[in-house]
Structure formats: C-alpha cells, structure tokens
Amino acid sequence: MQTILKTITRRLREHPEIADWSLQRAELRSTQRYLIGNITESRRNVERVVYPLTIYHDHEGPDGEPSRGVAGVTILADGSNLEAALDEAVLMASLVNNRPYSLPGPAVYPDVPIAAAAILERPVEVADELLVRLRAAVEREPDVRLSSAEVFLEERRTTLYNSRGVKAEALGTSLLLDFVLLAGQGANEMESHIAVERRRLEDLDIEALVARQAGYARDALRTTTPRTGRGAVVLRDEALVDLLGNYESEGVLAFHTSARAKYLELSRLEEGELVTLGRPIVGDRLTYTGTRRLPFGLHSGPFDGDGLPAEEIEVIRDGVLQRRWASQRYADYLGLAPTGAFGNALVPAGQASFDELLQEARVQIVSFSWMNPDTVTGDFVAEIRLGYERDGDVWRPIRGGSLSGNLFAALADVRFSRETGFFGHYQGPVAARFGELTISGS
C-alpha cells in the first residue's frame, strides 16, 4: 500500500502541470446477502482499494484571466493506470475555467462516531442476524409474504491527503436493507418496497419497519385515487424526509442556504429575511441545521471531501436565514469562513402530537413513487405511492394522483409533530401538517 501511495504522491508533486491535488485512499469491505422469497440466492464478500484523485490545473482563461481547472479520476489499487489517469485529468482540467480558489490546510478534526463495532468485528454474523429477524417479522404478519431482500454491510476506511499538507483518516460503516413485501394473489397483488440505510444495526428497528410496511402492503390492495383538492396535508416518515431532508447531493433548503447558490445568484433567500419569501408565518417557525457531527449520521464524519473539519451550522432559525454554509471554494469567492459540507439535516420537535396534526388534515401521505423538487424554484410535483384520505371518521387508503406545491410557500403554514425520528441523514419530526398543498386525482 505504502509503495503505491508514495508513487502516486511523488508523481503528483513533480508533475509540472498539476498546481494542487487531493487524493483519497479508500479501502472497502462489503458483506452482501440476496434473498428471493425466503431463499438465500447468494452471499458475497467484496474487498477493494481505490485511489480517488482530484487535480487542479492553473492556466490563463479565454480572456487572459487567471483560471483554475479541476478534474477527477480514480487510480487503481495497483497503480497500473496512473500515468494515463494523470494525462486524462490534466487534459480535462485544462479545459475548465474557474476563478482561482484555495485548498484547506491541516486542521484538528473532531471525533465523530460513524463506525459500528459489530459491523467491523463480525459483519457476517450481523448480516445473518438481520435476515433472521427480517424473516421472523414477516412470518408474524398475516396475508403478507417476502418477495425479495438485499442486505449490504460495508466498512470504509478513508485516508485523505492533499498538496497543502492535509492528512486525515476516518473509519465508517454502513448498513443497507432493501426488501419488498407482497400482499394478495395473482392479478390482485400489491407490493410494499422500502430501502433504508443506517450506519449501525441499533438504529434500525426491523420488526417495527416490517409491521409498518406489511400494513401498507395490505392497504394497497384496496386503494382508490384521491379526490382533487387543495388544503391541509400531513406528510409523514419518508415522505416528509423526501421534502425536507438533505439527500444524495443537496435538498432545496441545503442548496438555497449555501454560499454556492449565493455566488451563482440562484439563492432565493437573503440573510436576515424569512425563508417563506415574504409570506407571513402562521404556523411553526422552521429551525434548520446542517451537521456533520451527528453520531452515526449518514453524512457525518470528521472531515468533508475537501478536508475541512466537521461543523454544525444553524442556517435557519425561527424561519429566518441566519448564515450560509460554505465549501472552501465558495468561501474564498464570497470572503466567508469555510464550514465544509452541509451534512445531515436537523429539525427540532414541534408542539403538536401526530394525532392532533391528523385532525387538521384531509389527506396524509406516507410515501411517494418519486420526489424530486426543483432545487432552484422549490416547486415540487410528486406521485403518491401510498397515502390516506379522510372519509368521515375513517381513513381510506389512496394511491396515484400527485401532490404539488412550493416548499418556500408551504413553510409559511406548517406544524411539526412533537414525535421525532432518526432517518440516517435527517433527524427531526416524523410528521408535518402543511396548510395549503394541492392534490390532483379524480
């Protein structure tokens, strides 16, 4: 390992066209299980080492201005593609014209727990235990059977180096459980699918998850299309996280509170002003925090991809934008102190109970087929996978149709539940009642 690493860093230092660089050594160990029905279809154990590399190329831009280009490549574990990868990266970076910016230097990194001892020490046993519990939980549910399941346990050790002297190491684990339950038979058959990721088994209540999903599968057999209308809607669990959470890259709120959005003149929010874009707030006032210090958060860790130490940044307090989070690049551009990546989303508990929120709404939604809000405008239209519509004193299951609105406008009239939950990259209320959203259905 040291020989390959030394070779890569030596070539980076001596390369005449590489001004700066950031290199990771990523060592991954994965334990995988695949089920078809109750039968284990395959077991896999995978180990690999890769070297993700980012290089920076300084040159004159088209108008003669100083420019910094950036490009990323991956060096194989044996280094066999090193020279070709460097040539490719330099060529790509030479075609990019960004304003110059710096890389962070060495820092003191906080101790953030992101590794589960059980997954590190006995991943095979943990995977088998998880499947035993999954099968047993499904067997306890009437009229429901397991269609398929996948389990991935991963250990990832990352060491980060850069040309400014950074050397930082993090060890983390992750657990992915993906399963499908079926209810009914033949043409009258419906499924309930969920994929959940956590860093440790203790944060995954398999029995409760199966009971909930089994109920959804049975309810899906008797769904109807929701009635078209506009009014109060409760979003719960994954449906709420899809709207408020900071997922794959950036959610709406994470984007608009970033220095990047400010620099690109795309942010609709201004410091010291309401995030509802001037609309008076008649419900709860949102407080929204980004943190990479949340224990066992999926976006937690002692440092981010640039090498900046983990921070916790309260970007919105009581409905007002307080400050922006900033990567090293956009902190340089705007003259801000860099905070590093946004991380996980934190929202404090509300005052109302979940049952109280339901009394105020005609519709509650538990899952979407997809939810992809427009990051820039905050507009969203999402197909309803499963929800419930009030019919007198009864909640009848619904499926199909869509929910639409604008997140900034919706935050002017929202009430959050006092019940909270941890969803891997979001910790906060498990439900919220939004006063004015549109349901399109029959």
N, C-alpha and C positions, 0 to 999 in steps of 0.2 A: 504493500500500500504506500509506504513512505517513498519508495523509489518512483512510482508513477506520479505521486503528488509533487515530489521535488522536480521531476522532469517538466511537468505542466507549469509550475510556478516559475521555473528558470526560463522557459521559453517565453512566458508572458512578460517577464521583466526585461528580457533582452530584445523583444520584438520592437523594431523601430516605429511601427505604425499603431501600436497599442499604447494609448496615453494612460488609461486606468483599466482596472479589471476587478471583477467579483467572481469568486469561484466557490462552489459548494462541493463537498464530498458527501453524497447521500447513500447510506447503507440501509437497505431494506430487507426485512424478513417477513414473509407473509404465510399465514396458515389459512387454507381455504377449504370450505366444505360446500358441496352442491347436492341438493335433495330434489328428487322427482317424487311427488307424493310423500310417503313416509320412508322411501328407499333412498339410501345414500348413493348418489350417482357417481361421485368422485371425491377424492381427497387429494389436495395438492399442498406442497410446501415449496415456497419460492424464495430464493435469495439472490440479490443482485446489488451491484455497486455501480453508481454512475457519477459523473462529474459535470453538473450543470454549470455553464460558464457564460458570463456576460462581459463583453469587451466594449470599451469606449474609444472612439476614434475622433481626434480633434483635427479639423480642417477648415478651409475657407468655404463659406456658403456661396450660393449663386451670385450674391451681390458683394462678395468680398468680406462679409462679416464673419467673425469667429463662430464656428459651429461645432457641436458635439454630436456625433452619431453613436448609436447603441445597437447592438445585436447580440442575440443569444444562441448558443449551440450546446450540444451535450457531448462530452468526451467519454468514450467507452472505458470500461474498467481496466482494460489492458493498455490503454493509450494508443491503440493502433490507428485511430483516426485523428490524432492530434494535429498534425500539420495540415491536413485537408480541412479540418474544422476551423483552424485559425485563419486559413486563407478565405474560407467562406464567410466567417464572421467579419473580417476586416473589409471584405468587399461589400457586404450588406450595410455595415455601419458607415462606410464612406459615402453611401447614397442617402443617408439620413441627415437632416439639418435641424438640430435643436439648438436653442440657446444654451451656452455652456452652463454647467452646474457641477457641484462637487459630490464626492462620496464621503460618507461618515468615517471618522477615525475610531480608534479603540475607545471602549466605554466600559462602565461597570454594568453588568446585566443582572436583573433581579432573578430570584429563584422562583420560577413559576411551575407548579406541578402539572405535568402533562403526560406522565408515563404511569401506567398501572402495573404494579409489581407482578400481579398474577399473569398478565399477558406476557411480560418479559420472561418470567421464570417457567411457566407451564402453559404455553399457548394451545397445545394440543388438547390438554385437559379442559381448558376454558371453552374451547370450541365444542367439544363433545358435551360438556355440561350444558351449554347454551341450547344445543339441539335436543337434549333430553328434556329440558324444561319446556321448549317450544312444542314438542310432540305431546307432552303430557297436558299442557294447557289447551291445545287444540282438541284433544280427546275429551276434555271436560265440557266442551261446547256442543250443544245439540244441533243437529242438522247442518253442520259445517265440517269441511274436511280441508286438509292441507294440500294445495296443488303443487307448490314448489317453494324452495327456500335456498338462499345463499348466505353463507357466513364468511366474512373476511376479517381476520385479525392481523394487524400489521404493527411491526416495530420499526421505527425510523430514527436513525441516528444521523444528524446533520451537523457538519462542521463547515463554518463559513470563514473564508479568507478574502481579503481584498488588498488592493495596491496601496492603501493608506494605513495598513498595519492591523486591520481587524483580524482577530482570530476568536471565534465564538462557537460553542458546541451546545447542542440541545438533543435530548433523547425523549421521544414521544411515542405513544401508542394510539391505535385507533381500532374500533370495532364496528363493522357494518353488518346489519341484519336486514335482509330483504326477503319478504315472504308474501305469498298470495294465498288467500283463503277462498274457498268456493262454497256457495250455498245453492241448493236446488239441484235439479237434474235436467239433462237434455237441453231442449230449447229454453226451458225456464230455469236458467242457471245464471248466477251473477257472482262477481268476484269482488274481493276487497284486497287491495295491494298497498303495501307500505314499505318504505326503505328508511331505516333510522341509523344514524351514525353517532357514536359516542367514543370517548377515549378509554372508558373502563366499563366493566360489566355492572358495577354497582349503580351506575346512572341509567340503567335500562331495566325497567320493570316489565319483564317479558309476559308474566301472567296477566297483568292489567292491560297491556298492549293487545294481547290476543283476545281477551274478553271484549275490548272495545271494537276491534276490527271484526270479530265474529258477529257482533251486534249490527255493525254496518253492513256486513255481507247479507245477513238475513233481511235487514230493512230494504236493501237494494232490490229485493225480489218484488216489492210492492210500491215502487216509486212512481210518482207522476211528475209531469212537467210543472214547474212553479208558475204561478199567476204573474203576469206582468204588472209591475207597480213600482212605486218609489216610496221609500220610508226607512224606518229603523231596521237594521240588520245586525245580528250578532255573528262575529267571526270567532271561531274557537280553535284551539290547538294548532295543527299545521296550517290551517287556512289563515290564521292571524299571523303566524310566523312568516308565511309566504309574503305577506304585505309589509310587515314592519321589520323583518329580520335583515341582517347583512349576510347574504348568501353568496354563492360561488365567487362573484367579484365584488360588486357594490350594489347595495339596495338603493332605493330612491333617497332616503334620508342620509345615508352614508355618503352618497355622491354629492348631494347639494350642500353638505356641511364640510366638504373637502376644499383644501387650497387649490387643488387641480381644477375643480369646477369654477372657482372664483377666477383663476387665471385665464381660463378659456372663455370667460364671460357667459357661462352656461348656468351658473347657480341662480336660482330664483329667490334665494334667501339673502338677507343682509344682517350683519351683526347688530344686535340690539332691537331687532324687529320680530314680530310674530311670524312663526313658520306657517301660519294659515293665510299668508299673503294679504294681510289687512282685514280679513274676516274676524269679527269678534268671537271670542271663545265662550261658548255657553255650557261646555261640559268640563271634563278633566283637562288640566293643562299638562301637556306631554313634557316629561323629562327623559332625555335620550343620551345614553353614554356609550362610547366605544371603548372597549378594554381588551388588551392582550394579556392581562394579569388574572383573568377569571380562571380559577383552578379547574383544570380538565376541560376548558373550553376548546372547541374545535379550531378556533382561530387564535388560540393563546400560544405563548412561547416567550422565552427570554429576549428574543430579538426578532426583527422582521427580515424580509428578504434583502434589504439594504444594509442591515447590521445595526439598526437603531434599537436602543433598549425599549422593552415593553413599557407602555404607559397606559393610564386610564384617563380618558378625555371626556368630560361632560360637555357635549357640544350644544345641547338644547336643555334649558332649564325653565320650567313653568311656561312652556310654549314659545320661548324666545331664544333665538340663536345667540349663544354666548361666545363661542370661539370655533376655529376651524382646525381640523386635524390635517397634518401636512407630511408628505414624504420629503426626503432630503431635496429632491429636485424642485418641487413646487414651493418648499420653504425658502430655498435660495431665490427663486423668481419673485416671491412676494415679500421677502425680508422678514419671514417669520421664524420662530424656533421650530425645528422639526420635531414631530411627535411620533413618526412611524405610522405603520398601517392602522386602520380603524379597529380591526379585531372583531370581537363579539359584541352584540347589541344588548344593553341592559335597559330595562324599563321598570320603574318602581310599581308596586302594587297600587291598585285603586281602592276606593272605599266601598263599592257595591259588591254584593255577592253575585255569583254566576246566576243563581235563580232570580235575583232582582233584575239583572240585565235582560233575562229572557222575558220577563213580564212587560218590558218596554218594546219588544220587537215582534214583528210578524214572521220573520224568517231567521233561521240560524244556519250557518254553513260550516261544515266540518272539513271538507276537502275540495280542492279544485283539480280538474284534469290538467290544468296548467295555470300558472300565474306569472306573467311577465310584464310588470308595469313598465311604462315608458320612462326610462331613467331621467330624461330631461324635463318632460312636462309633468310627470307624476300621474298621468292618466293611466287607467287600467281597465281591461275587459277580460274577465276570466270565466271559463266554462265551469259550471257547477258539476262536480262528480257526485257529491252527496251532501244533502242538507235536509232541513226540516222546516215545514211551513205550518203556521198555526191555523187550525180549523176548529174554532170554538175553544174548547179546553184541551184539545188533542193536537199533538204534533205529528203530522204525517210526513213520511219521507219523500224527498223530491230529488230529481236527477235531470240534468240537461238545462237548457237555458243558460243565462250568463248573469254575472254581477259586474257592474261598471260604476265608475266614479273617478274622482281625482283625490289623491292622497292628501294634498295640502288642504283642500276644501273639507275633506272628511274629518280632519283633525280639529276643525272648529266645533264639532259636536260629537265628541267621543267620550265614553265612560269605560274605564278599565275595571276588570274584576279584582277583588282582593285575593283570590286564589292565584297562585303563581306556579310556574313550572320551569324546568331546565330542558332546553331543546338542542343542546350541543353548541349552537352558535348564537342562541338567544336565551336570555333569562328574564322572565317578567310575567305579566298577567297571562293566564291561559285563555282569556276571552275578552272581547271588547264589543261594546254596542256603538255602532256608528248611526247617527241620526238620519242622514239623507244619502242613501245609495239606491241605485236603480237595478231592479230585477227585470230581465227580459225573458219571457217564457211564452205561455199560451195566452 
